Amino acid sequence: MLTRCPACETHFRVTAEQLKARAGRVRCGECQHLFNALDSLIEESMAVAAPLASEPPPTSLAITLVDMEQDVAASSEATTAEVAVPPAPILEPAPEPAEAPEAAAADSDGGDWSETFPQPLPPPRRWPWAIGSAVALAALGMQAALAFRVELAVLMPEARPALVALCEIGDCKVGLPTKVALVGIEASDLYPDSGHAGRLTLTATLKNRAPFAQQFPHLELTLTDIADKAIARKVMAPEDYLPPKTSFAEGMRPGADITLAAGVDPGEIKASGYRLYLFYP
């Protein structure tokens, strides 16, 4: 079978095995053009090919014969002219075409390593995470400062102005500690008021055992009957049992004893005893 290179018009002889090897794709030995030999097949003429006398016939090169033109009417001598076509280069199976110029360049350098060794990813941006973490830590620190503002003001008195300013933003107050376990009732008594018939007078001594100032506690007075059953209860705020000129903002000094006296009106209740407790609301 013969085929023709569409680029340089060179004829080549091909075999069925060469066509099956690459589905007809071959490369021209003259101009290196890649084409499909099946699309360029040509019919062979039935001319007789004779070897040249001056040189041995080619062994490994393929040749093609062209149709000879013969003017039978003009010439009385019947001759058979043969034209020998210069030997064509042997066709070679065409390699797989490169998909892109970059791939061809990679093959020439020894193979494409992009699949085996992928390009490293760009480093992640860490500064947004750093800023977000710093903001979260600052917010967490502010919440902790607001939650323990009283304790911080006791441990670090110099930080009290900053805590007060922070509370103005957080809508809170920096008060005094309220550790009820560190406040005790040293003594108390309930007796009739000699100056007012039907009234009672409560006296007590409170002691702040803490090494820091604390708020004045609330008092709860419970009247009981002869069976020690509660029959009346009265809650007194610091304003109810302390003198009017007391500095409530300063609170109970560390280790201080507070003596109080307050009048109680039981009404028609006849009490036989009492109980006195202190607490922080």
VEXDREN-2710 file (C-alpha; in Angstrom, 1 decimal):
% VEXDREN-2710
k/r/px/py/pz
1/MET/0.0/0.0/0.0
2/LEU/1.1/3.5/-0.8
3/THR/0.5/6.7/1.1
4/ARG/1.4/10.4/0.4
5/CYS/2.7/12.9/2.9
6/PRO/0.3/15.9/2.6
7/ALA/3.0/18.3/3.5
8/CYS/5.8/17.5/1.0
9/GLU/3.9/15.1/-1.4
10/THR/6.5/12.3/-0.8
11/HIS/5.2/8.8/-1.5
12/PHE/5.8/6.0/1.0
13/ARG/5.1/2.3/1.1
14/VAL/3.4/1.2/4.2
15/THR/2.3/-2.2/5.6
16/ALA/-0.8/-3.3/7.4
17/GLU/1.3/-3.8/10.6
18/GLN/2.5/-0.2/10.5
19/LEU/-1.0/1.1/10.1
20/LYS/-2.4/-1.0/12.9
21/ALA/0.4/0.0/15.3
22/ARG/-0.8/3.6/15.7
23/ALA/-4.2/3.5/14.1
24/GLY/-2.7/4.9/10.9
25/ARG/-0.7/7.7/12.4
26/VAL/2.8/8.0/10.9
27/ARG/5.6/10.6/10.6
28/CYS/7.1/11.6/7.3
29/GLY/10.8/10.7/7.0
30/GLU/11.5/13.7/4.8
31/CYS/9.8/16.7/6.5
32/GLN/8.9/15.0/9.9
33/HIS/5.3/15.9/9.3
34/LEU/2.8/13.8/11.4
35/PHE/-0.2/12.6/9.4
36/ASN/-2.7/9.8/9.2
37/ALA/-1.6/7.3/6.5
38/LEU/-5.1/5.9/6.1
39/ASP/-6.4/9.3/5.0
40/SER/-3.7/9.6/2.4
41/LEU/-3.7/6.2/0.8
42/ILE/-3.3/6.1/-3.0
43/GLU/-3.8/3.3/-5.5
44/GLU/-0.8/1.5/-6.9
45/SER/-0.4/1.3/-10.7
46/MET/0.2/-2.0/-12.3
47/ALA/3.5/-1.0/-13.8
48/VAL/6.5/-3.3/-13.7
49/ALA/9.4/-2.1/-11.7
50/ALA/12.9/-3.1/-13.1
51/PRO/16.1/-2.7/-11.1
52/LEU/18.6/-0.2/-12.4
53/ALA/21.7/-1.7/-14.1
54/SER/24.2/0.7/-12.5
55/GLU/23.3/0.1/-8.9
56/PRO/21.8/-2.7/-6.8
57/PRO/18.1/-2.4/-6.0
58/PRO/17.4/-0.9/-2.6
59/THR/16.7/-3.5/0.1
60/SER/15.4/-1.6/3.0
61/LEU/13.9/1.5/1.3
62/ALA/10.4/1.6/0.0
63/ILE/9.7/2.9/-3.5
64/THR/6.6/3.8/-5.5
65/LEU/6.0/3.8/-9.1
66/VAL/4.3/6.5/-11.0
67/ASP/2.1/6.1/-14.0
68/MET/4.0/6.2/-17.2
69/GLU/2.8/8.4/-20.0
70/GLN/3.1/6.7/-23.4
71/ASP/2.0/8.0/-26.7
72/VAL/1.1/4.8/-28.5
73/ALA/-0.2/6.6/-31.6
74/ALA/2.9/8.7/-32.2
75/SER/5.4/5.9/-31.8
76/SER/5.5/2.7/-33.9
77/GLU/7.9/1.0/-31.5
78/ALA/6.1/-0.3/-28.5
79/THR/8.2/0.4/-25.5
80/THR/7.5/0.2/-21.9
81/ALA/8.9/3.1/-20.1
82/GLU/9.6/2.8/-16.4
83/VAL/10.2/5.6/-14.1
84/ALA/12.0/4.9/-10.9
85/VAL/10.9/7.0/-8.0
86/PRO/13.7/8.0/-5.7
87/PRO/13.6/5.8/-2.7
88/ALA/11.5/7.2/0.1
89/PRO/12.5/7.0/3.7
90/ILE/11.2/4.2/5.8
91/LEU/8.2/5.2/7.9
92/GLU/8.5/5.1/11.6
93/PRO/5.6/4.7/14.0
94/ALA/4.5/8.2/15.3
95/PRO/4.8/8.8/19.0
96/GLU/1.8/10.1/21.0
97/PRO/1.4/13.8/20.3
98/ALA/2.2/16.1/23.2
99/GLU/-0.9/17.7/24.7
100/ALA/0.8/21.1/25.3
101/PRO/4.1/22.8/24.7
102/GLU/4.7/22.7/28.5
103/ALA/4.3/18.9/28.5
104/ALA/6.7/18.5/25.5
105/ALA/9.3/20.6/27.3
106/ALA/8.9/18.5/30.4
107/ASP/9.4/15.3/28.4
108/SER/12.6/16.6/26.9
109/ASP/13.9/17.3/30.4
110/GLY/13.4/13.7/31.5
111/GLY/9.6/13.5/32.2
112/ASP/6.8/15.4/33.7
113/TRP/7.2/15.3/37.5
114/SER/4.2/17.5/38.3
115/GLU/2.0/14.5/39.2
116/THR/4.6/12.8/41.3
117/PHE/5.9/15.9/43.1
118/PRO/3.0/18.5/43.1
119/GLN/3.8/22.2/43.6
120/PRO/3.7/23.1/47.2
121/LEU/0.7/25.1/48.4
122/PRO/1.2/28.7/49.4
123/PRO/1.7/29.2/53.1
124/PRO/-1.6/30.0/54.9
125/ARG/-2.2/33.5/56.2
126/ARG/-1.7/33.4/59.9
127/TRP/-2.1/37.1/60.8
128/PRO/-6.0/37.0/60.7
129/TRP/-5.9/34.1/63.2
130/ALA/-3.4/35.9/65.3
131/ILE/-5.6/39.1/65.4
132/GLY/-8.7/37.0/66.1
133/SER/-7.0/35.1/68.9
134/ALA/-5.8/38.4/70.5
135/VAL/-9.3/39.9/70.3
136/ALA/-10.8/36.8/71.8
137/LEU/-8.3/36.7/74.6
138/ALA/-8.9/40.4/75.3
139/ALA/-12.6/39.9/75.5
140/LEU/-12.1/36.9/77.8
141/GLY/-9.9/38.9/80.0
142/MET/-12.4/41.7/80.2
143/GLN/-15.2/39.2/81.2
144/ALA/-12.9/37.7/83.9
145/ALA/-12.1/41.2/85.2
146/LEU/-15.7/42.1/85.5
147/ALA/-16.7/38.8/87.1
148/PHE/-13.9/39.1/89.8
149/ARG/-13.7/42.9/90.0
150/VAL/-14.3/43.0/93.7
151/GLU/-11.6/40.4/94.5
152/LEU/-9.2/42.2/92.1
153/ALA/-9.9/45.6/93.8
154/VAL/-9.0/44.0/97.1
155/LEU/-5.9/42.3/95.9
156/MET/-4.7/45.2/93.8
157/PRO/-6.1/48.5/95.2
158/GLU/-4.2/50.4/92.5
159/ALA/-6.3/48.7/89.8
160/ARG/-9.6/50.0/91.4
161/PRO/-9.8/53.1/89.2
162/ALA/-9.4/51.0/86.0
163/LEU/-12.0/48.6/87.2
164/VAL/-14.4/51.4/88.0
165/ALA/-13.9/52.8/84.5
166/LEU/-14.4/49.3/83.0
167/CYS/-17.7/48.9/85.0
168/GLU/-18.9/52.2/83.5
169/ILE/-18.8/50.4/80.1
170/GLY/-20.1/47.1/81.5
171/ASP/-22.9/48.7/83.5
172/CYS/-21.7/47.4/86.9
173/LYS/-20.2/48.6/90.2
174/VAL/-17.0/47.8/92.0
175/GLY/-18.3/47.2/95.5
176/LEU/-16.8/45.8/98.7
177/PRO/-16.4/42.0/99.2
178/THR/-19.3/40.1/100.8
179/LYS/-17.6/37.1/102.4
180/VAL/-20.3/36.1/104.9
181/ALA/-18.2/33.4/106.5
182/LEU/-15.7/36.1/107.6
183/VAL/-18.4/38.1/109.4
184/GLY/-19.7/37.0/112.8
185/ILE/-22.2/37.9/115.5
186/GLU/-20.1/38.2/118.7
187/ALA/-23.1/39.0/121.0
188/SER/-26.8/39.9/120.8
189/ASP/-29.8/40.6/123.1
190/LEU/-33.5/41.3/122.7
191/TYR/-35.4/43.0/125.5
192/PRO/-38.4/45.3/126.2
193/ASP/-37.8/49.0/125.4
194/SER/-38.3/50.9/128.7
195/GLY/-39.1/54.1/126.9
196/HIS/-41.8/52.6/124.6
197/ALA/-44.4/50.2/125.9
198/GLY/-44.9/47.2/123.7
199/ARG/-41.6/47.7/121.8
200/LEU/-38.4/45.6/121.9
201/THR/-34.8/46.7/121.6
202/LEU/-32.3/44.5/119.7
203/THR/-28.6/45.0/120.4
204/ALA/-25.7/43.1/118.8
205/THR/-22.0/43.2/118.1
206/LEU/-20.8/42.3/114.6
207/LYS/-17.1/41.6/113.8
208/ASN/-15.4/41.6/110.4
209/ARG/-12.7/38.8/110.6
210/ALA/-11.5/39.4/107.1
211/PRO/-8.1/41.3/106.5
212/PHE/-10.0/43.6/104.1
213/ALA/-13.0/45.9/104.3
214/GLN/-16.5/44.3/103.6
215/GLN/-20.0/45.5/103.1
216/PHE/-22.3/45.7/106.1
217/PRO/-24.6/42.6/106.1
218/HIS/-28.3/42.3/106.3
219/LEU/-29.8/41.0/109.6
220/GLU/-32.7/38.6/109.9
221/LEU/-34.6/38.6/113.3
222/THR/-36.9/35.7/113.9
223/LEU/-39.3/35.7/116.9
224/THR/-40.2/32.3/118.4
225/ASP/-42.8/31.0/120.8
226/ILE/-42.2/28.8/123.9
227/ALA/-41.8/25.8/121.5
228/ASP/-39.0/27.6/119.6
229/LYS/-41.4/27.8/116.6
230/ALA/-41.0/30.9/114.4
231/ILE/-44.0/33.2/114.7
232/ALA/-42.6/36.4/113.1
233/ARG/-39.7/37.4/110.9
234/LYS/-38.1/40.8/110.2
235/VAL/-35.2/41.6/107.8
236/MET/-33.2/44.7/108.5
237/ALA/-30.9/46.4/106.0
238/PRO/-27.7/48.2/107.2
239/GLU/-29.6/51.5/107.0
240/ASP/-32.2/50.1/109.5
241/TYR/-29.7/49.2/112.3
242/LEU/-26.8/51.6/111.8
243/PRO/-26.6/55.4/112.7
244/PRO/-27.5/57.8/109.9
245/LYS/-23.9/59.2/109.7
246/THR/-22.3/55.8/109.0
247/SER/-20.1/55.7/105.8
248/PHE/-21.7/52.8/104.0
249/ALA/-19.2/53.1/101.0
250/GLU/-16.3/52.3/103.3
251/GLY/-18.0/49.3/104.8
252/MET/-16.7/47.3/107.8
253/ARG/-13.0/47.9/108.4
254/PRO/-10.7/44.9/108.6
255/GLY/-11.0/43.3/112.1
256/ALA/-13.5/46.0/113.2
257/ASP/-16.3/45.4/115.8
258/ILE/-19.7/47.1/115.0
259/THR/-22.1/47.7/117.8
260/LEU/-25.8/48.2/116.8
261/ALA/-29.1/48.9/118.5
262/ALA/-32.4/48.8/116.8
263/GLY/-36.0/49.0/117.9
264/VAL/-38.5/46.2/117.1
265/ASP/-42.3/46.5/117.2
266/PRO/-43.8/43.0/117.5
267/GLY/-47.4/44.3/117.6
268/GLU/-49.7/41.9/119.3
269/ILE/-47.3/39.0/119.0
270/LYS/-46.1/37.5/122.3
271/ALA/-42.6/36.2/121.7
272/SER/-40.7/34.0/124.1
273/GLY/-37.4/33.9/122.2
274/TYR/-35.6/35.0/119.1
275/ARG/-33.0/34.0/116.5
276/LEU/-30.6/36.4/114.7
277/TYR/-28.8/35.7/111.5
278/LEU/-26.8/37.8/109.0
279/PHE/-26.5/37.4/105.3
280/TYR/-25.7/39.2/102.0
281/PRO/-28.5/39.4/99.5
END
